[in-house]
């Protein structure tokens, strides 16, 4: 739940896991495998579709398979490379998890890549996620801090969490 980030024996950050992972000023957000872990509660299991739905602050995620029991908690790991952004509602997609959110911050990683910090929910006050997108996409979509958009999550990993 809490992480201490060290560099050569010195503490460079300390705090809740998702907060430290999503801070664009820290090295975790710029790593190739950058991800955010969020605590989620099982709120539904659909036997017919073979999906489990998890609630997080600001939205819900559906994952394949029947995972756990109602009201159990799991930690969801969402990789920045599995997150895409759209200014308009996507239609007819194989992506199950499409959430509303807002751009909280962004940093250029290189001449061609940007890491975007997203807040879930219409106002962006929910859980934070990261998206790694091209600078071309950033410019083409005319993205900026504060813009409301659609967050499409292509993949979610589960980690068992006991409370």
Protein Blocks (a to p, Z undefined) as FASTA:
>chain_A
ZZcddeehiafbdcdfklmmmmmkbmklmpmklccddddddfbdcfknopacdddehiac
ddedjehjehiacdddddfklpccdfbdcehifbfbdcddddfbdcdfbfkbccdddded
jkopaccddddddfklmmmnopaehiacddddfbdcdddddZZ
